[in-house]
Amino acid sequence: MEQLSKKTTILFSPELHRRLTEYAARRGVSLGELVREACETTYGVAGTDERVAAVRDLGRLRLPVGRPADMKRESQPDPARLLP
């Protein structure tokens, strides 16, 4: 485990603190660990090696992907169909 040596104080509303504490308990982690995980996930604190490994893993995926024109047509609705 990484050496934790810096301390930060964060103020939460009572309701947010309650919800986060309950969520952490359900996951079996401390509130501090929950916040650290959220920061790493949200702000990309992951190191270069972790990012390279993630890209490599994504490159290995074999997912059914349509042609670009088909995907564009499927993701952009026809305006004529949206209006009455």
N, C-alpha and C positions, 0 to 999 in steps of 0.2 A: 504494500500500500504506500502511496505517495505520502511524504512527510508534510503534514499540515502545520504551517508556522505563521500564517497571517490571519488576523482576526478582523471581521467587519461586523458592525451592528446594523441590522435592518429593522425598520419599524413597519409592522403590518397592522391593518385594522383587526379588531378582535375577531370578526367573522372570517376574514381571510386566514388568520392564524389558526383558527379552529379547523377550517376545511383542510388546510395544508397539513396540520398535525394529524388529523384523522387519515388523510390519504397516505402520509408517510407510515403511519402505524399499519395500515392495510398492506402496504408493500414490504413492511418489515425493515424499514430504514429510518434513520434519524431525520429530523427536519433539516438539519445542516446538509446531510447527504443528498436529500431531495433537491435543495436549492443549488448545491454544486452541480448535480446532474443537469438541472434545468439550464444553468448558465453555460455549461459545456455544450449542450445541445443547441441552445438558442444562439449563442454568440461564437460558436465555432472555435472553441479554445483547444480543440484537438490538434495534436502535433502533425507535422508533415508526414511522418511514417503512417499514422492512422489514416490520413486523407488518401495517401497513395494506395494503401490496402483497400480502402472503401471503393476507390475508382476501379481498381483491379477486380474486386468482387462484382461490381456492376457490369464490367466488361464481359464477365463469364456468363452472365444471365442470358438465357435463350427464351425470350418472350415473343409471343405473337404480336407483331407490329405491322400495321397496314401501310399502304403507300402514303407519302406526305399529302397528296391531293385528297385522298379519301379521308384522312384524319382531319384535314382542314374543313372539309365539307361537313363532317360529323360534329365538329366542335363549334361551328358557326351556323346558327339556325338561319333558315331562309326567311328574310323579312316578310315576305308575302304570307307565310304561314303564321306569323306572330300577330298580324293585324286582322281584325274582323272583316 
